[in-house]
Amino acid sequence: MDDGVYVGNAARDGALDAGWLLGHFKAPGEARHSEAVEIKWGVHEAGEERAEWATGERRTALLVLISGRFRVELRHRSVLLERQGDYIVWGPGVDHSWRADEASVVLTVRWPSVAGYRVGG
């Protein structure tokens, strides 16, 4: 029965959809569908990096380091997250990319949830 509640595991569910747990891309009517916010449980191997820069950003984002060592690249600045709980927030118009300096887990929250930012699709 669908009672508007979803119970899951971020690592397991995230592995099914490139880390994404919640957003506009989940099926309408599902508890995890939202056009207000996107949430990602990102698990990245050492050396993994974003395939291309995110440009023309229309959202605000919060990225929190859960474990590892993770670098967020901005056009004029590089930010290293190295202690559990370190985080960065950026807003619309801020181009960015990233690289996992060590195997890392990061939690990303972006709002609003809009189409058009998925690399390769």
NUVO-524695 format. One record per atom (N, C-alpha, C): residue in three letters; x, y, z. Coordinates in steps of 0.2 Angstrom, whole numbers, plus 5000, padded with zeros to 4 digits. Layout:
! residues N
AlaXYZ/...
//
This chain:
! residues 121
Met500449945000/Met500050005000/Met500450065000/Asp500350114996/Asp500650174995/Asp500350225000/Asp500650245006/Asp500450285011/Asp500750355011/Gly501150365005/Gly501550435005/Gly502150435009/Val502350375011/Val502950365015/Val503450315012/Tyr504150335012/Tyr504650295009/Tyr505150285014/Val505350215015/Val505950205020/Val506450165015/Gly507050195016/Gly507550155012/Gly508250165015/Asn508750155011/Asn509450155013/Asn509850195008/Ala510150255010/Ala510450295005/Ala510950265001/Ala511350225003/Ala511850184999/Ala511550144994/Arg511050104997/Arg510750054992/Arg510350084987/Asp509850134989/Asp509450164984/Asp509850214980/Gly510350244982/Gly510750294978/Gly511150254973/Ala511350194974/Ala511650154969/Ala511250134963/Leu510550144964/Leu510150124958/Leu510050184953/Asp510250244956/Asp510050304952/Asp510650364952/Ala511250344951/Ala511850384951/Ala511850424958/Gly511550394963/Gly511650434970/Gly510950474972/Trp510550484967/Trp509950524968/Trp509450494972/Leu509250524977/Leu508750494982/Leu508050534981/Leu508050594979/Leu507450634979/Leu507550684974/Gly506950704970/Gly507050754965/Gly506450754960/His506450794955/His505950794950/His505950734946/Phe506550694946/Phe506650644941/Phe506350574944/Lys506150574950/Lys505750514953/Lys505050524951/Ala504750464951/Ala504050464948/Ala503550504951/Pro503150544948/Pro502650584951/Pro502150544955/Gly501950564961/Gly501550524966/Gly501950484971/Glu502650474969/Glu503050434974/Glu503250484979/Ala503350464985/Ala503550504991/Ala504250544989/Arg504650514985/Arg505350544984/Arg505350594978/His504750604975/His504650654969/His504650724972/Ser505050764970/Ser505050834972/Ser505250884967/Glu504950934966/Glu505150994961/Glu505451044965/Ala505451044972/Ala505751094977/Ala506451074978/Val506651014979/Val507351004981/Val507550934978/Glu508250924978/Glu508550864975/Glu509050844981/Ile509050784982/Ile509550754987/Ile509950694984/Lys510650694985/Lys511050644982/Lys511550624988/Trp511550554988/Trp512050514992/Trp512650494987/Gly513150534987/Gly513650524982/Gly514250484985/Val514350424982/Val514950384984/Val515450384978/His516050414979/His516550424974/His517150384976/Glu517450354971/Glu518150324972/Glu518650374971/Ala519250364974/Ala519850414974/Ala519950424967/Gly520050484965/Gly520250504958/Gly519650524954/Glu519050504956/Glu518450514952/Glu518350594952/Glu518150614946/Glu517950684945/Glu517350694940/Arg517050754941/Arg516450764937/Arg516750764929/Ala516350734925/Ala516550734918/Ala516550804914/Glu516150844916/Glu516150914913/Glu515950964918/Trp516151024917/Trp515951084922/Trp515151094922/Ala514851104927/Ala514151124927/Ala514151204927/Thr513851224921/Thr513851294920/Thr513051314919/Gly512951384919/Gly512351414919/Gly511851384925/Glu512151374930/Glu511751354936/Glu511251394938/Arg510651364939/Arg510051404941/Arg509851384948/Arg510151344952/Arg510051314958/Arg510451334964/Thr510351324970/Thr510751334975/Thr510951264978/Ala511551254980/Ala511751184982/Ala512151194989/Leu512051134992/Leu512451124999/Leu512751054998/Leu513351054999/Leu513750984998/Leu514050975005/Val513950925008/Val514250905015/Val514650845014/Leu515250845017/Leu515750785017/Leu515550745023/Ile515350675021/Ile515250625026/Ile515850585028/Ser516250575023/Ser516850535024/Ser517350555018/Gly517950545019/Gly518450555014/Gly518750625013/Arg518950635007/Arg519250705006/Arg519050724999/Phe518650774998/Phe518350794992/Phe518450864990/Arg518550884984/Arg518750954982/Arg518150974977/Val517951034978/Val517451064974/Val517851124970/Glu517851124964/Glu518151174960/Glu517651224957/Leu517851284959/Leu517451344956/Leu517951384951/Arg517651424947/Arg518051454942/Arg518651494945/His518551524951/His519151564954/His519351534960/Arg519151474962/Arg519351454969/Arg519251374969/Ser519651344973/Ser519651274974/Ser519451264982/Val518951224984/Val518851214991/Val518951144992/Leu519351134998/Leu519451065000/Leu519051045006/Leu518650995006/Leu518250965011/Leu518650905014/Glu518850915020/Glu519350855023/Glu519150835029/Arg518650865033/Arg518450835040/Arg517750825039/Gln517550765042/Gln516750755042/Gln516350815044/Gly515850825040/Gly515450885042/Gly515650955038/Asp516250955035/Asp516451015031/Asp515951015026/Tyr515751085024/Tyr515251095019/Tyr515351155015/Ile515051155009/Ile515051215005/Ile514351235002/Val514251295001/Val513551314998/Val513751364993/Trp513451354987/Trp513451404982/Trp512751414978/Gly512751464975/Gly512051484972/Gly512051494965/Pro511551514962/Pro511451524955/Pro511951564952/Gly512151534946/Gly512751574942/Gly513451554944/Val513551504949/Val514151484951/Val514351414947/Asp514751424942/Asp515051364939/Asp515451324943/His515351254943/His515751214947/His515951144944/Ser516351114947/Ser516551044946/Ser516851014952/Trp517050944952/Trp517250914958/Trp517750864957/Arg518150844962/Arg518550784962/Arg518650754969/Ala518650684969/Ala518750654975/Ala519450634976/Asp519750674981/Asp520450664982/Asp520650594985/Glu520150574989/Glu520150504992/Glu519450474991/Ala519350414992/Ala518650384992/Ala518250424997/Ser517650444994/Ser517250494998/Ser516550484997/Val516150505003/Val515450505003/Val515250575004/Val514850605000/Val514550665001/Val513850675000/Leu513450715004/Leu512750725003/Leu512650795000/Thr512250794995/Thr512150854991/Thr511450864991/Val511250934993/Val510550954993/Val510551014988/Arg510051014983/Arg510051064978/Arg509351084978/Trp509251154977/Trp508551174976/Trp508551234971/Pro507951244967/Pro507451194966/Pro507651134962/Ser507251084961/Ser507451024957/Ser507251044950/Val507751054945/Val507551064938/Val507951024934/Ala507651004928/Ala507950964923/Ala508550994920/Gly509050954917/Gly509550984912/Gly510250984915/Tyr510350954920/Tyr511050954923/Tyr511450894923/Arg511050834921/Arg511350774921/Arg511950764916/Val512550744918/Val513050734913/Val512850674909/Gly512950684902/Gly512850634897/Gly512150614896/Gly511650654898/Gly510950644897/Gly510550684900/
//
